[in-house]
Amino acid sequence: MDEKKIRFIDSQYNELFTIPDGGSIVVTIPDGGQYIGVCKYLDETHFEINGSRCHIQQFAETLEDNDSKVVPEKEPEMVENYRIIRRIPVGDKVYVMGYSPTSPQPYVTWQAHRNIPGKEWGHYWSNYLKANTDLICRADAERTGIPYDHTKENKQKAFMMQYAEPFILCKLIPVPSQEHSLFFSQDTEPERLGIIGHLRADFDSGTSFFITWFEKQPHLKTDSFRAEFNLILNSLRHNIEAPVLRSRADMNKYCYAHSEQRINGVSRELSAGFKIVTDSYSYYFRCVPCKGEYDLYCYAYDNNYLLPELAGQHELPNDCYSVLPSTGELIRIERGEKGHFVCDTAGLDPEQARCKADEINGLRGISRAQEKAMFAASLSSWDVPAAKPWNYDENGNPRSSQPQKNEAER
């Protein structure tokens, strides 16, 4: 039986080398950093690298786009019982990460010297995230001359909060087709969707990250939003096992591995979309990696507006119940009609009438915001801003559309 061989080619389909099924490669990026990829044979033109499926030509094009080189790993580098899986050179030193699935602390980082055998100053970790954070901190400390002490929990925690933790807390969620319009600018009233603005970015030659922010509703761009958005962007670029925004190569890899997340309305075959939803905001990422064009668009929404819209609560119901403020009577309002109908509720006091209206509306899935919009429209016109449910919060109170004061622009 023929041995399965994984072929590596250039973008013109010229064969560079082959490795056996289960073999490994060394990818060297422009700054000299190296990643080890363990490969699995799938068929003549496809393989897996560290669990992600690739086409041999797509992999070759990704490497060339990012000026990266690949060679077979002749022999795994082992230190004690750890296999070296990443290297970052800084001057005459090299910082490495090792992995041993059988060790109590499966990850370790070491300092080493170029062309000198041996490793020193081992830092042992329980998971990849902490080890990768430590590796980058050690290399940055050597590069900048700023001391780094991995034993100081507050500093380590602060660094991980800046670069990593939001990705752990926020899941990359596939987007159903009915929400694909949220990946694009729309003609819909911005207040209805709670659009804050959108970001456009490109990787330039492959690893840079140039961004432009387009404002839509400045009063929604609060300090908490800016802080959260920056943390999420950093987490998608640093210190995670699937850094989608680290480079065009990483985005290519993500899109290829998630072909089921292709975006409706995008003509390019290689694209993928996902969303990150936090307590306060939703972020819709449109990834279309292509050298010479914009690789990323991200639309940011305020959940106070977007979630009711997705739940259908920004549409006016055919009718609803409310309470007439002047008398406390239970009333029924019909959409499109001027005025209201007083219900026969003899014996109900205003508080009981309020409870009755909430009970009937609640059973029909009608929110307080929809009720308030219906009531306002019945008093004046069905075209005024007060007749729009998105102009009320979940308790039926009018929202403020005034910009918050003393907020620095991003």
matplotlib code that plots the C-alpha trace (Angstrom):
import matplotlib.pyplot as plt

x = [0.0, 1.4, 2.4, 0.3, 2.3, 1.2, 2.5, 3.6, 3.7, 4.1, 1.2, 2.1, 1.7, 5.4, 6.2, 8.5, 8.6, 6.4, 6.0, 4.4, 1.0, 1.4, 4.5, 5.2, 6.3, 8.0, 6.4, 8.6, 7.0, 8.7, 9.8, 11.6, 9.0, 8.2, 5.2, 5.2, 2.3, 1.4, -0.2, -2.7, -3.3, -6.9, -6.6, -4.2, -5.0, -6.2, -4.6, -5.1, -2.7, -3.1, -6.7, -7.7, -8.5, -6.4, -6.1, -2.5, -2.7, -4.7, -2.0, 0.7, -1.0, -1.5, 2.2, 3.2, 0.8, 2.4, 6.0, 6.2, 8.3, 7.7, 10.0, 9.6, 10.5, 13.4, 13.2, 10.9, 12.9, 12.5, 13.5, 13.0, 9.6, 8.3, 8.0, 8.9, 5.9, 6.7, 9.8, 10.2, 13.8, 14.9, 18.4, 20.8, 18.1, 15.2, 12.0, 10.3, 7.1, 7.0, 4.0, 3.8, 0.3, 1.4, 3.0, 1.1, 1.8, 1.5, 3.0, 6.3, 8.2, 12.0, 14.7, 17.5, 20.4, 20.9, 23.3, 23.9, 22.3, 20.1, 17.2, 16.9, 14.4, 11.4, 7.9, 5.4, 1.7, -1.6, -3.0, -2.0, -3.4, -1.3, 1.8, 1.4, 0.8, 4.0, 6.0, 4.9, 5.6, 9.1, 9.9, 8.5, 10.5, 13.7, 12.8, 11.8, 13.9, 10.9, 11.1, 8.6, 8.0, 5.7, 5.3, 3.3, -0.2, -1.6, 0.6, 0.0, -3.8, -3.7, -1.9, -4.3, -7.3, -5.9, -5.2, -6.9, -9.7, -12.5, -12.1, -12.6, -15.7, -17.1, -17.9, -17.6, -21.2, -22.4, -24.9, -28.3, -29.0, -31.9, -29.3, -26.8, -28.0, -26.3, -22.9, -23.6, -24.6, -28.3, -30.9, -32.9, -33.2, -30.0, -32.0, -34.0, -31.1, -28.9, -26.0, -23.1, -20.8, -18.6, -14.9, -13.1, -9.6, -7.0, -3.8, -1.8, 1.1, -0.3, 0.4, -0.2, -3.6, -4.9, -8.4, -10.8, -13.9, -17.1, -19.4, -23.2, -24.6, -22.0, -24.1, -24.0, -20.2, -19.7, -16.5, -17.6, -18.3, -14.8, -13.1, -15.0, -14.5, -10.8, -10.4, -12.3, -10.2, -7.0, -8.2, -8.8, -5.2, -3.2, -2.8, -5.5, -5.4, -7.5, -6.4, -8.7, -7.4, -3.7, -2.9, -4.5, -3.1, -5.0, -8.2, -7.8, -7.4, -10.6, -12.7, -11.5, -12.3, -15.7, -17.1, -20.6, -20.4, -20.1, -22.0, -24.9, -24.2, -20.4, -19.3, -15.9, -15.9, -13.6, -15.5, -17.0, -19.0, -19.5, -20.9, -19.8, -22.6, -21.8, -24.2, -24.5, -23.3, -23.3, -20.4, -20.9, -17.6, -17.5, -14.2, -13.3, -9.5, -8.1, -4.7, -5.2, -8.7, -10.3, -10.2, -12.6, -15.8, -17.2, -20.6, -21.3, -24.8, -26.3, -28.2, -30.9, -32.0, -30.8, -32.2, -35.8, -35.5, -34.4, -37.3, -39.8, -40.6, -39.9, -43.0, -46.3, -49.0, -52.4, -53.8, -52.8, -54.1, -53.0, -54.3, -55.6, -53.5, -56.2, -58.8, -57.0, -59.3, -58.3, -58.2, -57.6, -55.7, -55.9, -53.0, -53.6, -56.7, -56.9, -57.9, -58.8, -61.6, -62.5, -63.0, -65.8, -63.9, -66.3, -64.7, -61.1, -59.0, -56.1, -53.5, -55.7, -56.2, -52.5, -52.0, -54.7, -53.1, -49.7, -51.2, -53.0, -50.1, -47.6, -49.6, -49.4, -45.7, -46.3, -43.6, -44.0, -42.1, -44.6, -47.5, -46.0, -45.5, -49.1, -50.4, -48.4, -49.4, -53.1, -52.9, -51.2, -49.9, -48.6, -45.6, -44.0, -40.9, -42.9, -44.7, -41.5, -41.0, -37.2, -37.4, -38.4, -36.5, -37.8, -39.8, -41.5, -39.6, -38.4, -34.8, -32.4, -30.8, -28.5, -24.7, -23.1, -21.0, -17.2, -16.6, -13.4, -13.7, -12.1]
y = [0.0, 3.4, 5.7, 8.8, 11.9, 15.5, 17.7, 21.3, 23.5, 27.1, 29.1, 27.9, 24.3, 23.5, 20.9, 22.1, 19.0, 16.3, 15.0, 11.7, 11.7, 12.9, 14.8, 18.4, 21.7, 24.9, 28.1, 31.2, 34.6, 37.9, 38.9, 35.6, 34.0, 30.3, 28.1, 24.3, 22.7, 19.1, 17.8, 15.1, 13.7, 14.1, 13.5, 14.5, 18.2, 18.6, 18.3, 19.4, 21.6, 21.8, 20.6, 23.1, 21.9, 23.4, 23.1, 22.8, 25.7, 27.9, 27.3, 28.2, 31.4, 32.4, 31.9, 34.0, 36.8, 37.1, 36.6, 33.5, 30.4, 26.7, 23.8, 20.3, 19.8, 17.4, 16.3, 17.6, 19.7, 18.2, 19.7, 17.3, 15.8, 19.0, 19.5, 23.0, 24.4, 28.2, 30.4, 34.2, 35.5, 38.8, 39.9, 37.1, 35.4, 33.1, 32.6, 29.3, 27.5, 23.8, 21.4, 18.0, 16.5, 14.1, 16.7, 18.2, 21.6, 20.9, 24.2, 25.9, 28.9, 29.2, 31.6, 30.4, 31.8, 31.6, 28.8, 27.8, 24.5, 24.5, 26.4, 28.4, 30.1, 27.9, 29.3, 26.5, 26.9, 25.0, 26.2, 27.6, 31.0, 31.8, 30.3, 32.3, 35.5, 34.8, 34.0, 37.4, 39.3, 37.8, 38.7, 42.2, 42.7, 41.8, 43.9, 47.1, 46.8, 47.1, 44.5, 41.8, 39.6, 36.7, 36.0, 39.3, 38.2, 41.7, 42.4, 39.1, 39.5, 43.1, 41.9, 39.0, 41.4, 43.6, 41.0, 37.7, 37.5, 39.0, 36.3, 33.6, 35.4, 36.1, 33.3, 33.6, 32.9, 31.9, 34.3, 33.1, 34.2, 36.4, 38.6, 38.8, 42.3, 43.4, 42.8, 45.8, 49.5, 49.9, 52.6, 51.7, 54.4, 54.1, 54.5, 51.4, 49.0, 50.8, 51.0, 52.8, 52.8, 50.4, 49.7, 49.0, 47.3, 45.8, 43.9, 45.8, 43.4, 40.7, 41.3, 45.0, 46.2, 49.5, 50.6, 53.4, 54.1, 55.4, 57.1, 56.7, 57.7, 59.4, 59.4, 55.6, 55.5, 55.5, 54.9, 51.4, 50.6, 51.9, 49.9, 46.7, 47.1, 47.7, 44.6, 42.4, 43.6, 43.0, 39.6, 38.6, 39.6, 38.4, 35.5, 33.1, 29.8, 31.2, 34.8, 35.6, 39.2, 38.6, 38.5, 37.9, 34.3, 33.7, 35.2, 33.0, 30.0, 30.9, 31.5, 28.2, 26.2, 27.8, 27.7, 27.2, 30.8, 32.4, 35.7, 36.3, 39.2, 38.7, 37.6, 36.3, 32.6, 32.9, 34.8, 34.2, 36.1, 35.8, 37.8, 38.5, 39.3, 40.8, 42.0, 45.5, 45.2, 43.0, 43.0, 41.6, 40.7, 40.4, 38.8, 38.8, 38.4, 39.7, 41.4, 44.9, 45.3, 45.8, 42.5, 43.3, 45.2, 45.2, 46.7, 47.5, 47.7, 48.6, 45.6, 47.9, 48.6, 45.6, 42.7, 44.1, 44.5, 40.9, 39.8, 41.7, 44.2, 47.2, 46.5, 47.9, 45.3, 45.3, 46.5, 46.7, 47.7, 50.6, 52.8, 56.3, 58.5, 61.1, 58.5, 55.3, 53.4, 50.4, 51.3, 49.4, 51.1, 49.9, 50.5, 53.3, 54.7, 58.0, 57.9, 54.8, 52.5, 52.5, 48.9, 47.9, 47.2, 48.3, 48.0, 48.1, 50.9, 52.4, 50.0, 47.0, 48.4, 48.7, 45.1, 43.9, 45.8, 44.3, 40.8, 41.0, 42.6, 40.2, 37.1, 38.5, 39.4, 43.1, 45.1, 48.3, 50.2, 49.0, 50.0, 53.5, 54.0, 53.0, 55.3, 58.3, 57.6, 57.4, 60.9, 62.6, 60.9, 57.4, 59.0, 60.9, 59.8, 59.1, 56.3, 54.3, 51.6, 52.0, 55.4, 53.8, 51.6, 48.3, 50.0, 52.3, 55.4, 57.7, 57.3, 60.2, 60.9, 63.6, 62.9, 62.3, 65.1, 65.1, 61.9, 61.9, 60.9, 57.7]
z = [0.0, -1.0, 1.8, 2.0, 1.2, 1.8, -1.0, -0.6, -3.7, -4.7, -6.2, -9.7, -8.6, -8.6, -6.0, -3.2, -1.0, 0.6, 4.1, 5.4, 6.9, 10.5, 9.6, 10.6, 9.0, 10.2, 9.0, 9.3, 9.2, 8.1, 11.7, 12.1, 14.4, 13.8, 14.2, 14.1, 12.2, 12.6, 9.3, 8.5, 5.0, 3.7, -0.1, -2.9, -2.7, 0.9, 4.3, 7.9, 9.8, 13.5, 13.0, 10.2, 6.7, 3.8, 0.1, -1.0, -3.4, -1.0, 1.6, -0.9, -1.9, 1.8, 2.5, -0.5, 0.3, 3.7, 2.7, 4.8, 4.2, 4.9, 5.2, 6.6, 10.2, 10.0, 13.6, 16.4, 18.9, 22.3, 25.6, 28.5, 27.4, 25.8, 22.1, 20.9, 19.0, 18.7, 18.6, 18.8, 18.1, 19.7, 19.1, 20.1, 22.2, 21.2, 23.3, 22.8, 23.9, 24.6, 24.9, 26.7, 26.9, 29.7, 32.0, 35.0, 33.5, 29.7, 28.5, 29.2, 27.9, 28.0, 27.1, 24.9, 22.9, 19.2, 18.1, 21.8, 23.0, 26.1, 27.5, 30.7, 33.0, 32.4, 33.2, 33.4, 32.6, 32.7, 29.4, 26.0, 26.6, 29.6, 28.1, 24.9, 26.9, 28.8, 25.7, 24.1, 27.4, 27.6, 24.0, 24.4, 27.6, 25.8, 22.8, 24.7, 27.8, 30.1, 32.9, 33.1, 36.2, 35.5, 39.2, 39.7, 39.3, 38.8, 35.9, 34.2, 34.8, 33.4, 30.2, 29.7, 30.2, 27.5, 25.0, 25.7, 28.2, 26.1, 23.5, 26.1, 27.4, 23.9, 21.5, 17.8, 16.8, 13.2, 11.9, 10.5, 6.9, 8.0, 9.9, 7.0, 6.2, 9.5, 7.9, 5.6, 5.8, 5.4, 4.6, 7.7, 10.4, 12.4, 15.7, 14.8, 14.7, 17.3, 14.9, 16.5, 13.5, 11.5, 11.2, 8.0, 8.0, 5.8, 6.4, 3.8, 2.9, 5.1, 8.8, 9.4, 10.6, 9.3, 10.5, 9.7, 11.9, 10.4, 13.0, 12.8, 16.2, 18.3, 21.5, 21.5, 21.4, 25.2, 27.1, 27.9, 24.2, 23.2, 25.9, 25.1, 21.3, 21.6, 23.9, 21.4, 18.5, 20.4, 21.5, 17.9, 17.0, 20.0, 22.4, 21.2, 19.4, 16.5, 16.0, 13.1, 12.8, 13.3, 9.6, 6.2, 6.4, 9.7, 8.2, 5.1, 7.4, 9.4, 6.2, 4.6, 7.8, 8.1, 4.6, 6.0, 7.3, 3.9, 3.7, 1.4, -1.0, -1.1, -4.5, -3.5, -2.8, 0.3, 2.9, 6.4, 8.9, 12.6, 15.5, 19.0, 21.4, 24.9, 27.5, 26.0, 22.3, 19.2, 16.7, 13.2, 11.5, 7.7, 6.7, 3.0, 2.8, -0.4, -1.0, -2.4, -1.0, 2.4, 4.3, 7.2, 8.0, 11.5, 12.3, 16.0, 17.5, 20.8, 22.1, 23.7, 20.1, 18.1, 20.2, 20.2, 16.5, 16.0, 18.3, 16.1, 18.8, 16.6, 14.5, 15.7, 16.5, 15.1, 18.4, 22.0, 25.5, 27.6, 30.4, 29.9, 32.2, 32.9, 34.1, 34.8, 32.4, 30.4, 26.7, 23.4, 20.6, 16.9, 14.6, 12.1, 14.0, 15.7, 19.3, 21.4, 22.6, 26.3, 27.6, 29.8, 33.0, 35.8, 39.2, 38.1, 39.7, 37.8, 39.3, 38.4, 34.9, 34.5, 35.5, 33.1, 30.2, 31.0, 31.3, 27.9, 26.1, 27.7, 26.5, 23.0, 23.1, 23.0, 24.8, 26.8, 24.1, 21.5, 23.8, 24.3, 20.6, 19.8, 22.5, 21.2, 17.6, 18.5, 20.0, 17.1, 14.0, 13.0, 11.2, 14.1, 15.9, 19.0, 17.1, 16.7, 19.4, 19.2, 20.7, 24.0, 26.4, 27.7, 30.4, 27.9, 28.9, 26.0, 25.1, 25.1, 21.7, 23.0, 22.9, 26.3, 27.5, 28.1, 26.0, 24.1, 20.4, 19.5]

ax = plt.figure().add_subplot(projection="3d")
ax.plot(x, y, z, "-o")
ax.set_aspect("equal")
plt.show()
